[in-house]
Amino acid sequence: MAQRFHSFIHDPERPRQKGYGALPFYQTLQALTGAGKTPILAEAVAQMRQSQAIEPIVLWVSKAKVVVDQTFVNFTDGGKYHHLLESFYVSPLSNCDPKLIDDDSTALLLLGTVATFNSKERGERLIFGAQVDRGGPSLWERLIERKTAQGYRRPLLIIYDEGHNLSDQQANLLMELKPDAIVLASATPKLPGKMGEIVELLTRNGYSNEDFRTVVDSKAVLDAQLVKREIHLGGYATAEELAIAAMIEDHAALQAKAEELYLNFSPKCIYVCKTNIKGDELKPFTSREAPPIRIWRYLVNECEIDPRKIAVYCNLDVNRAHPLPDEFILFRGGENDYADFIEGDYEHIIFNLSLQEGWDDPECYFAYIDKSMGSETQIEQIIGRVLRQPGSKHYPDPRLNACGFYIHVDEAGVFMDMLKQVRLKLTNEMPSIEIKATGGDRRTLQLQEAREEVVLPTVMLDMQPAADFVMQAIDDVRIYDRDNEASGRVARVTQEVGEASEIERVIWTEQGNAMAVPVRWLFTRFVNRQYPDALAVCDLSDAKFAARVQIGSRAAKQIEQDAQNVVEVFLEHVRISTLPGLHSEIPMVYTDTTNANTFIHSIHPSYSGLNEMELQCAQALDNLGWPWCRNPENGGYALPLLEPGTSRRFFPDFIVWTEDAIWLIDPKGDHLIKQDAGKKIMALESAVSEKPIHVCLITLGEWDKTFNKRNNTGVTAWRLRAGLIGPERFPDFATLLESLVGLKSNVLQPEA
């Protein structure tokens, strides 16, 4: 996104519109909920800032106050994303001091809801009113002008979070500001009003729809363990109490598992329902039928949940004659309600749609949705509230990597129609996340415990062999003052006498000093992108890393090359080894009984979802007689990959325990073997007391050592022999696995 912005903004033929001026850079960020949308946008803003010679103003807006409040907390001092924009001055839009807009010595981040400016009648909003006590013009007029004392116009970047809420009126108002860039964070962006006109003009000037989109791969999000692996959807054509009771039972079981594993969080439940029933507030509390009250009473009276753990977040009608009980905790969405709500850390949250956008709590695992919730789109958005993974880490127990939905419907057909549409949409947007229909009775999805006790050694990166080599590479880093300049470009807004007032000319001039950043920041940023673990052995305390270099200078480019060299040195010398005496057990697995295959010697009684190639391999493994299991991706057993990039872990499909070794078996498609063989076939240094670990990839057909497929006969094993990766050809899976893994001596072979 930042690279596109840099190319667009400095293009001498940047598209323009008569009466408007230079068109803004337009981009949408399409990312799975939980992908880290806010830090992605912040990182993009930080990089876009680098291409500016004048410190920019960033206007970060959203429709929901909850979103804005949360974002403000995250970016201010002590917030979890403060480090991404730490040199920005952060201010609420409504309370912005106009002097901050004129002062180009510091980058400025303004946060506010669209309600701050979204009005047909401008007199209704303070942002449009003249500020006599602060120098005259309105805050809105100052944002349009944003001139520095030297007459330069400060760059303006607009970030619209939850951009699907953008309306015609909002779009037209935002375009009045004549931003240099506008970024919408939305998977389904709208192009209303002036925004659509701008995009149409850009399209006429050679830009395509792909130029307007930055898409975050959902598989990369899952691989990074930012979201849960599975979504379980259960329909309940019953009394609502039965659906809630099923959720409370599952919540209690998961809570016990989290405590057993000494996890530092407690799973949470949400209840999404309508708020009020007309006239219901005139009844005594014990007789009221408003869904939030009805659910609260059931949780407290029947499920015996401590009311101090329950929060109700909605605009609930209350009559003075029938007040709520003292223990009923209600948040109406007032000025400080969201901060107080977050601080309360409640385990059960009852709310309507007011909290839907923006509330971000990865500890939320379960959601009850009332039949009156409405459309499938709303349910999909609620799925996003429960999808985030606590600790950004998948756990051994599959229940800790899944979220459950308990949907109360009038009849089974309603749920099946809903399931079909939700599955269709989510499969397109979240293809790597499994969506399972559990049904109210849970008969189709079973949790299976391991029937044999086997363990796996803990694998780690042994960085000691790489430490001295990395420090030598760091010592070789040199900072060259003579190559430490890059020219910046600034825009001067001019208005010629006699021209129509709406016509303006922007004159670009060269400015000798581009933005300067610390070498340490630039070096760390690059290493972190390539292989973050390498930073563990990087000592950057030397004073040379405190020096500043200008973005785009030859010195800055040299720093990036030096950082790349450090990553390469680290990966060349680091080793993968096992820790003696530290083991992990095989967790339970979910099995869908509608497509499960049973086995004799597997760790779990059955496995579901096997494709044809995996099933052949599993059946051949079972015939060997050794204990084996199917290894779940993202949450199962993984080895670190010694390759730069975003994929840093390898989850083999199958694990086999023999008398003297552990085998990791991974059947691969033809299109993957060439790229995966070099990354995933590795040598592991096992502790003396541990069984050695061997890796083998398998492809269908006959292959040569140059990764060319000769024919479709038999199967080929790829493994490390004498330090080299090479193919071995076999007639079938059974022969291959018996040759590599070996046959258990007392196993009974199936009859021919």
N, C-alpha and C positions, 0 to 999 in steps of 0.2 A: 504494500500500500504506500509506504513512504517513498519507495523508489519511483512508483508511478507519479506520485505528487511532485517529486523533484523534477522529473522529466517534463511534466505538464506545465508547472509554474515557470520554468525557465525556458520554455519553448518560445523562440522569437515569433513564431506564427501561432501563438496561443489564440484560440477562437475568441471573437469579440462580437458583441451585439450593439448596434447603434442605439444610443439612448440608455444603455446599461453599462457598457464597458467590457473589460476582460471577463470572460465567463469563469466561474469557479470550477475547481477540481471536484468531481463528484464520485463518491464511492459508497458501496454498501458492504457491511461486514456480515457475512452469513455464517453463523457458528451455532453449534449445538449448545443448548442450555447446559451450563457447567463447564464450558470449554475455556472459561477465563476471559470472557468478553471484555470486562473492564480493564484488566492488565494488558490485553492485546491492544485495545484502543489507546491506553496510556503509553505503551511502548511505541505505537505508531506516531502519536503526538510528539514524543521525545525525538524521534528520528526526523519527523517533518520539520521540527524546530531547527534541526541542524542545517537544513538547506536554506535557512533564512538569515540574512545579514542583520535584521532588526528583530528584537525579541517580540514574539507573537502574542496575541490575545487568543485564548481558547474559550469559547462559549459552549459549555456542556449542559445540555437540557434534556428533560424527559417529561412525560405527562404526569407520571406518578410521583407524588411527594416522597413516598417510601424509597423509590429509586434514588432520588436526588439526595435525601438525607443519608442514605447508606453510602453513596459515592463520596459525599462530602467528608464523612467520617474516615473513609478509606484513604483519602488523599491528604488529609491534614496531618500534622505532626503526631506520630505514634500510630497512624493508620497502616493497614497491611500493604497498601500500595504507595505509601508516601515516598519510598525510595525511587520509584519510577519517575516521579515529577518533583523531586525534592527541591529543585531550584526555582520552582514556580511559586508565585504568591497566590494562595487560594482564598477566594472570597465568595460569599453568596452574591448572586447577581442583584438581588433586591437591595442589598446594603453596600454596593460597590461605591467606593470613593472615586469620583470622576478623575481625580489627579492620577490614579493608577492607570487610567486609559491613556493619558498623555505621556506617562513616564515609561520610556522604552528601555530603561536600565534593567528591568526584571520582567521575565515572562509572567503572564497573568492568566490564571485559570478562574473563570466565573462559572458558578453552578446555580441552576435555578429550574423551576418548573415552567412549562410553557404558559401556565396561568399568569406568570409574571408579566407577559406581554400580549397574550392571545385575547384580543378584544376588538370588536368592530368599532366601538366607541372609545377612542383613545383616552378620553378624559377619565375613564374608569380605572386606568392603571397608572400607578405612580411613576413607572419607568418612562412614560411619555410626558410627564409634567416638567415644566421649567424648574431648575434648581437655583433659585435666586441666591440662596445662602451658600451655594457651592460653585458659583461662577457663571450661572445663567442657563446655558442650553440644557435640555433634558439628557438623561443618561442614554436614552435611545439615540439621540442626535450625535452625542459624543462617540457612541459605538460606530455610527455610520462614518463619521469623519476620521476618528482615531489618528489624528495627526500628531507627530512629535514636534518638539520645539524647533527642530531643523527643517520641518516641512515635509517629512517623510510620512507615508501612511503605514501604520503597523499592520502586519498580516493578521487576518482573522480566520481562525479555524473553528467550524461549528461541528460539534459531536451531538447527534440526537440518539440517545439511548432508548431502546424499545421503539425504533423508528416506524413500526407499523401503525403507530398512533398519529402519524403526521397527517394533518388536514390541509385543505386548500388555504384556509385563512392563515394557519401557521406557516405554511410554505411561502406564501406571498410576503408575510412580515419578515421572515428570516432572509429572504432574498433582497429585501430593502437594505440590509446591512452590507450587501455586496461582499460576501466572504470570499476568501481565497480558496477555501475548501469546505465542503460539507460532507460529513460521513454519517450514514444512517446505519445503526446496528439493528438489523432486522433480517430474518430469513425471507420475509414476504413484504418487501418495501413497496410503498405507494409513491406515485409521482404526481401529486396533485398540483394544481395551480401553476405558479411561476416555475416550480421545480421541474414539472414535466416539460415546460417550454425550453428550459435550459438544457435538459438532457436531449431533447429532440434536436436542438441546435448543435450539440456536441456530436450527435450521431451523424448529422449532415456533414460534419467536418472530418469524418473518417473514423470516429470512435465507435466501437462495437459494445454490445451488452457485456461481453467478457471483460472489457476494459473497465467496466463500472463495478465489478464484483470481486471481493476478496473472500474466498471460501475456506473455512477451516475444516480439514478432513476429520470426520467423526471417528474414524478408526484411530487416527493419531491422538484424539482426545481420550479414547478408551485405552489405548496403549500407555498413555501417560497417567492412567489410573485416576483421572479427574472425575469420572462418572461411574455409576454402578453398571454392572455387566448385564443385568437382566431386569425386565419389567414384567411383573406378574399382574394380570388383570382378572379380577374375579367378579362375576355378576351375581347379585342376590335378589331374586324375585321373592322376597320374604319380608317379614317385618324388619324395620331398620335396626332394631335391637340385635337381631341375629347377626347382621353384617358387622356391626360394631363389636359385638362379643367375639367374633372370629378374629378381628383385628387386634383386640386387646390381648387375646390368648397368644397370638403370634408375637406381639410386642413384648410380652412378658418373657417368652422363650428367648427372643433375641437379646433382651436386656440381660438375662442370665448369662448368655454366651459372651457378651461384651465384658461383663464382670469377670467371668472365668479367664478370659484372655488378658485381663488387666488393661483394657483399652480405656483411654482417658475421655470417653464420651458416653452419653446415654442416648439410645435411639428415641426418636420422637414421632408423635402421631399428629396428623392434621385432619380436620373435619370441615369439609367445604359444603356450605348450605346457604339457602336464602336466609334473610335476616328477620323480617317482620311479617306478621299477619294482622290485617286491619282490625283494629279494636281489641287485639289480644292484650295490649298493655293495660287495659281496664280490669283485667282479671288478677286475682292473687297469684303470687309467684308459683305456688305449687300446682296451680290449675292452668298455667300458661302453656300454649302449644307452639310458640315461636321456636323454630328448629334449634337455634343456639341454646335456648333455655332447656328444651327437651333433651338435647344431647348432654348438656351439663348435668342435669338431674340424673340421667342414666349412669354417667361415669361416676358420679359421687355416691349415689344411693345403691346402685346395683353392682358396680365394678369396684366399689370401695377405693376409689382413687382420691388421694389427698387434694382438696380443692386448691391448695397453694401451688400445685403443679399444673393447673388448668388456666389458660388465658382465653378470653373471648375478645376478638378484635373485629368489631363491626359497629355500625351506627344503630344500635338496638334501641327501640322505643321503650321508654320507662315512664310510668305515671307516678307522681308523687304519693298518691294514695296507696300504691303497692310497690314500695322500693325493693331493690334487689338485696339479697342477703349480703352481709358484710364480707363473707368469704368469696363472693362472686367477683372475680377480677375482670373488669371490662376496660378495654381501650377503644376509644371512639375515633382515633386518627387525629387527635389534636396536635398542637405544636410540638410537645415533648413526648408524645405517646410512643412513637416508634423507638426512641432511645431507651425509654423506660421498659418497653416490651422486650427489647433485645437483652437488656441487663438482667431481666427476670429469669431468662433461660428456662422457659416453661417446657414441659414434656408433652403436653396435650394442648393444641391450639385450635380453637373453633373460629372460623372466619368466613366472610363472603369474599367476593372478588376484589375488594379494596386492597387486600394484602397480596393479591396474586402476583403482580409484577413487582419485582425488586426484592422481595424477601428471599434471603439467601442463607439457608442453614443446611449444610451437608449432613447433619445428624438426623434429618427427617427421613424416615424409612417407610412410613405407612400413611395412606390417605384414604379416608372414607369420603365418598362423593354421593350426595343425595340425588335421587332421580330428577329432582326439579332443577338440578344444576344447569341444564340447558344443552347447548350444542356440543358436538365432538371437538370443535376447535378449543372450546374452553377446557375440556378435559385434557387435551394435548398440552395446553399451556400449564395446567396444574402438574402434569407429569414432569415438566421442567423444574418445578419447585422441589421435587423429591429425588431428582436424578443425580444430584451432586454426591460425590463420595467423600466421607469424612477422612481427614488426614491425607487426602490425595494418595491413597494406598489401598490396594485390594488385599483382602484378608483370607486366611486358609479356609474358613467356614463360608460356603457359598451364600448362606443367608445374609452375611454381612456385605455381600456384593450385589444384592438385589433389592428392589423396592416393590412394595405390594399395594395394589389398589382394590378397594372393596366398594363396588358400585351398586347402590341400591336402585333397582329399576322396578317398573310395574309388572313386566312380564319378560320371560326369557328372550323372546324375539327382539325386544328393544335392545337388550345387551348384545345380542349377536350382530345386529345391524351396526351398533356403535363400535363393536370390536372390529368389524370388517373395515370400516372407514378409518378408525384410529390406526389399525395395523398398516393399512395402505399408505397413509401419510408418514407414519413414523418409520416404516421400512425404507422409504425414499430418503428421509432426512437422517435416520440413525441406523444405517444398514448393518453396523457392527454390533449393535445392541440387540440381544435376544428379547423377543416379546412373546410371552406365554400366557395363554388363557387358562386360568386355574379352575374356573367354575366355583360356585359357592361351596361345593362339598370337597374340593381339592382332590378328587379321585384321580385325575389325569396327571398330576404332578406330585411325585413322591420324593422324599428326602431319604437317601440311603446311606447308612453308616458303613465304614470299612469293616469287612468281616475277617480281616487278617491284619495283624500288627506288623507293619513295616515302616521304616523311617528313611528319610533322605538327608544327606549331609548338607550343611549350610555352605553355600558358595559365596566367595567374596573376591573383590579385586585386591590383590597383593600389590600395593603401590611402592613398597620399599625398593624393589629393583629399578623402578623408574625415577625415584626421587633425585638421585645425584645427576642423572642425565638431564632431567628437566631443569634443575637449578643451573646447570652449565648453560643450557639454552637461554635461560633468563638472564644470566650474567652477560651473554653475548648481545643482548638487546641494547641498541644505541639510539639516543635521541639526537637528531640533527637539526640544529637551529636554522641552518641556511635553507632547509626545505620545509620550513614550518609555516608557510603562508599559502592561503588560498583566497582567491578573490570572491567576494560576495556580490550580489546584485540587489539593489533596492529600487523601489518604485517611488517616484515623486509625482504627486497628484497636481496637475496644473489645470487652470481654467483660463481660456483666452477671452478677452473682452469682446463682446459682440456675439459670442456663441450662445446657443440656447442653453439654459441653465442646467438641463439634465445631461448635456453632452460633456464628458470629461475626457482628458487625455492622460495616459499614464506613461511617464518617461522612465525607462530603465537606465540606471547608471551603475557603473562598476564601483564597488567599495572594497578597499584593499584587505579588510580583515573579515574573514568568515568566522563563524562561531568557534571558539576555542574550548576544548574539553580536556579533562585530566587524562594523561596517558594510562593511568591505572584503570579508569573507567572504560576507556576504549579497549584496552587489552582484556579486561575481565569480561566485557560484553561479548567479544568475539569468541573467547574460549568457552564461555557459557553456552553459546549457540552450538558449538561443535561437539564438545564433550565436557559437561560440567564437572565430572569427577576429577578431571585433571587439575582443577583449581585447588584441590586438597593438598597438593605438593608444590604449589606455586607460592613462593615468598615474594610479595610485591612491596615490601617495606622500604626498599631502596628509594632514596630521594628522587632518582630519575623518573620514577613512576608518578611523582607529584607534579612533574612538569606538564604544561598544557600545549596541545597541538591543535591547529585549526582543521576542522572537518574538511576533507577533500584535498588536503595538502599531501605532498609526497611523503612527508614525515608520518602522517596518519596512515597512509597506505602501507608504509614500511612496518608500522606497529602491527597492523593486521596480518601482514606476512610473518612477522615474528611470532605472533600468537598462534597462527596456524602451524608454524614449525614446532612450537611447544606441544600442541595437541598431537602432532605426528610422532614426536619423540616419546611422549607419554604412552601412546598406544603401542608403540614398537617394543617398549620394555616392561609394561605392566603385565602381571600374570594373573590368571584365574586359578584360585586354589580353594580347597575345602578347609573348614575349621574343625579341628579334632574335638570330638565329644559333643558337638552342638548339632542337634538334629531337629527336623520337623516331621510331624506325623501326617498321614494322608487324611484329608478332611472328608466330610460327607459331601455327597453330590446330589443334585436334582436330576431326576429321570422322568421323562414324559412317557407314561405307560402306553400311549397310543402308537409310539414308533420305537419302542425299546427292544434291544437285543440282549438275551441272557447268555452268560458265560459260566464256565466251571471254575477256572483258576484266577479269575479277575478279582481285584481287591473289593470291588463293589459287585453286587449280584447282576446288575445290568447297566447298559449305557444307551442313551438315545441320541438321535441326530447324527448318526454315522453316515457318511456318504459311501458310495460303492467301494472306493479304494481303501478308505479307512476300515470298512467292515471286513474286507479281505485280509487286511493286515491284522485286525483284532482277532479274527478266527484263527489265523496262523499262530499268533502269539499264544492264544489259549491252548492250542494243541501241544505247545512245548512243555507245559506243566509248571512253569515258573510263575510266581505271583507277578501280576502286572496290573496296570491301571491306565485308564484314559486320563490324560492331564488337561484340566480345563485351562483355556487361554485366559490370560489376565485374571490372576487370582490363584493359579496353579504354580507348579515348580518352574523356575525360570533361571536361565544363565545370562550373565551380562554379555553384551556384544561389544567387541573391540573395533567398532567402526564409528566414525563421526556421523552426526546426523540426529534425526529425531527418534528412530527406532533403536532402542538400547537394550532390549531384552528379548530372549529367545524362549518360547514356550513349546517344547516338543509335544507331539500328539500323544505319544505313549511312553511309559516308563516300565522297565522290566528289571526285576531283582533276581540275579543268579547267585550261585554259591560264592563266587569270587569277584563279582563286578555288578555295576548298575549300567544298564543300557538306556539311552534316550533315543527313541525311534521316531522319525518324522517323515511320513509320506508327503511328497511334494508334487504339485502340478508341473507340467513341462515348462510353462512360462516362468516359473520361479526358481528352477534349480540353478541356473547360472549365477544369479545374484545372491542366492541364499547359501550356496555351497561354500563360498569364500568367507562368509560372515559366520555361519552357524556350525561348521565343522571345525572344532577347536580342540586344543590340547589342554586338559585340566590337570593341575598338580594336586594330587590327593595326599592328605596327611597319612602318615604311616599306619595309623590305626583305622583308616577308612578304606572302604572298597573303592577301586578306581571307577571313574565315570567315563563311558565311551559314547560318542555321538555318531549316529548313522542316519543319513537321509536316503529315501527310496523313491525312485521314479519308475513309471511304467515304460516298458519297451527297452530296447538295447541302445546304449549311448557310448560314445567314445570319450576320451579324456579331454577333448576340446569342447565338450558340451554340445555336440551335434548328435541328434537322434537318428540312428541308422534305420530302425524299423520298430514295429509295435510288438515284437515277440518278447515274452518274459518280463523280467523286472531287473532294475539296476540298483545296486547299493553304492552309496557315496560315503567314504570315510577316510580318516587320516591313517596313512601307512608310510612309515619311514619318513615322516615329516611332510609328506605330499598328499594332496587330495586326489583320489583316483576312483574310477568306476570298477565295479565287479558285477558281472552279468550272471543271472540265475534264471532257471525256467519259471519259477513261481515264488510267491511269498513264503511258502512253507520251507522250501529248500534254502532260500536266502537266510531266513531267520534261524533255522537249525544250524546252518554253517557258521553264522556270526555269533549267535547267542548261545547255542547249544541246547540239547534236549535233556530235560530232567530225567534221571535214570529210572525213576519208579513211575513215570507217567504212563497211563494207559492210552494207547493210540486209538483213534476212532476206527471203526470197521470200514473197510473199503466198500 
